Amino acid sequence: MHRLMPGITILEHELSELRLLVERQAGILLDCANSRLAAHVAAYLEKEELESPAALLDRVRSADQEPGFLPQFLDGVLNTNTGFFRHPGAMNALAQYVIPQLCARKTEEPATIRIWSAGCATGDEPYSIAMAICQALPGGSASSGGNGTGAGAKSPAGRNGNGGIAVPCTMQSAKDWSIHIVGTDLLPSAIQAAERGLYPQSAVGGLPPAMIRASFSKIGNANAAGNSAEAVRSSATGTSAGQSGGSDGTANAACNGNSAASVNGNAYLLVKPRLRSLVTFNTMNLTKPVYIGRFDCIFCMDVLPHLSRTQRSALVERLHLYLEPGGYLFVSQTEKLCAPNLNFRPEVFDGYTMYRKPLAASAAYGR
């Protein structure tokens, strides 16, 4: 029994029922401790002015009739650990192994690369992917593939300055590239943070200084940062390619300078428009079949362990369908795929294992 507030308690069997209901409704395993879950329930009951845990259980049972309820309830109890280049082996493999293959295989002009970050949390992963791609592409330009307006930007020179962070590959092609990175997450609050593209300076402490300068503008305080984030977001989604070609200048104008002094020691970094324009964000429950197109690469890092066994298998099947032939699925190194019938072929680069859909993929799973 856990005391939530004066006169209200939640019993162990009610917590167990809550876990089962969430798994049934959303396919998500609540693997936190009972004490943490009880504290989350207490906060939610108070916020929503619900009279008892039984009232909450009734809402979870009828979650299908209230689509926004479960994401709202789960916000704060799901593990959303993230970080820039949190999986350097995957980013390194993308930059040095996968992108060169795509460069060699794609012949159209501009050549299009589509990547999905499934379970993107607050956007650190899709922005890391954008950084890695901009470093990996040859001397041509990368532009937005999302709305066609583009953010033309010369690929910055990059170096492996931090123990495995993506190293630019050397390729001969100088064609133009249309890049579209999609980030999705169950939690609306996470997507809102990702769309702002605003992070404390401590969030990028492990990145090489050159990469930070190329990708972020420094803001002084939270209020200024919030206003600048909206300005840059508008700039990134509504400007012409000509305006974004000088991405540093656009960012500086929107952010009142690249070297704004910190206020009270709190500095914030804002994703620059040329990088922001490569990424679009949407809320999505990965356990619900929703088709959002075909992708050259799908990142689904640290997501599968939070799903039930049934939902895990179903999601991997869908991800296989959503990949282009020859495309790659990236998962955490603790999430080895073990179902050979999915027609994935494991490939290893520099110690990191990724899973490739063969170019001659069969018509399995309804294709």
Secondary structure, DSSP 8 states (H G I E B T S, - for coil): -EEEETTEEE-HHHHHHHHHHHHHHH-B---S-HHHHHHHHHHHHHHHT-S-HHHHHHHHHTGGGSTTHHHHHHTTTS-----TTSSHHHHHHIIIIIHHHHHHH--SSSEEEEEEEET-TTTHHHHHHHHHHHHHS-SSEEEESSSSS---EE-------SSS-------S----EEEEEEEEES-HHHHHHHHHTEEEGGGGTTS-HHHHHHHEEEESSHHHHHHHHHHHHHHHHH--HHHHSSHHHHHHHHHT-TB---BTTB-EEEE-HHHHTTEEEEE--TTS------EEEEE-TT-GGGB-HHHHHHHHHHHHHHEEEEEEEE--TT-----GGG--EEEEETTEEEEE--TT--SGGG-
